Each structure stands twice: as C-alpha cells, then as structure tokens.
C-alpha cells in the first residue's frame, strides 16, 4: 500500500481556506441584501411604465371617439334605426357614435 507520508497542509493554506469560505458566505448575504433593495425600485419602474402606457392608450381612445362624434356632428348626418328604418335624433346619433368609439375602455 501507500506508505509514503502525506504532505501536511500548511497553517497558512488552512487559514486562507477558512477566510475564503467566510467571504463566500458574506458575499451571499450581501447579494441577497442588494437584491432586496433593488427589486422594489425595479418593479415600481416597470409597473409605472405599464400604467403610463395604459393612460396614453386611454387618452388616444377618448380623442378618437371625440373625433368620430365631431365628424358626425359637422356633416349633419343622422343614423337610422335598423328595426324601424326611421331616423334617430341627431344628438342621440352623435352620443352613440362617441360611445362606440370608446370600445377599448372599461366604462364601469
């Protein structure tokens, strides 16, 4: 068998290994603390961007609905009731056109 003496690890090497292990554990804790500090800020930024996009989309939808209603009001056109084939009052036609333009928004 192997009767050769095993080389002893130096005290310096053992001390370095202990320090490295301790630094590795500290670095894990530091990473966790940094993650816990950065994640809320990052999530707030992401959800803020999403909310602003929803606001802009709602503004564009309202502008489009108003444009459609004004176009109907300027032309003097009136809609017909599909059931009775009679004209619907003009102000109701304008309101209905504006309401139809708000299709993508939750109204209630």
N, C-alpha and C positions, 0 to 999 in steps of 0.2 A: 504494500500500500504506500501511500504517500507519507513518508516520514519527514519530509522537509518542513522546516519551521515556517509557520505562516507569518508574513510580514505584519507587524503591528501598525495599526493606524496611528498616525501622529495625533497628538492632542490638538494641534493647530487645525488639522483637517476635520476632526470631530467638532471643534468649536465652529468652524465655518459651516458645516452641515446643519448644526443646530440654528445658527443665525439665519441661514438661507430658508430653513423650514419656518422659522418665526416670521421672517419677512414675507414669505409666501402667504401665510395666514393673515398677516396685517394687510397685504395687498388685496386679498379677497374682501376683507371688511371695508377697505377704502373704496373699492369698486362698487360694492353694494350701496354705500352711503352716497357716492356720486350719482349712481343710477337713481336712487330715491330722490335726490334733489333735482335732477334734470328732467325726469319723466313728467312730472306735473306741468312744468313750463312747456315742454314739447307738446303734450296733449292739449293744453289750453291754446297754443298757437294753431294746431291742426283743426280743432273744433271751431276756433274763431274764424279761420279761413272758410270752413264749411258754412257757418252761419252767415258770413258776409256774402257768400255766393247765393245763398237762399234769398237774402234780402234783395240783391241785384236782380235775381230772376223774378221775384215778385214785382219789383218796380217796372221791369220790362213788360211783364204781362199786363199790368194796370195801364201802362202807356199805350200798349197795343189795343186794349179794349176801349180806351177813351178815343183813340184814333178811329177805330171802326164806328163807334157811335157818332162821332162828329161827322164823319164822312156820310153816314146815312142822313144825319140832320141837315147837312148842307145841300145834298142832292134833292131833298124833298120827296124821296121815295118812301112808300109805305108798304109794309108786308101784308100778305093775305093770310087769312086763317085757312089752314088746309082742310078743315072739316066743312065750313060753310061757304068757302070761297069768297068771303067778304073782306074788305079792308079792315085791318086792325088800326085803332087810333095811333096817330103818328108818335106821340110821346111814349106810348107803350112799346111801339116798334123800336124806338131808339133805346129805351131801357133794356129791352130784350136783347138787342144786338150787343150792348155793353156787357150784359150778364153772360152772354155766350162767349164773349172774348176772355172772360176770367176763368176759362176752363181748367187751367192747371193749378189754381189756388184753392186751398181748403177754406171755404167761406164760413163755416160754422164749427 
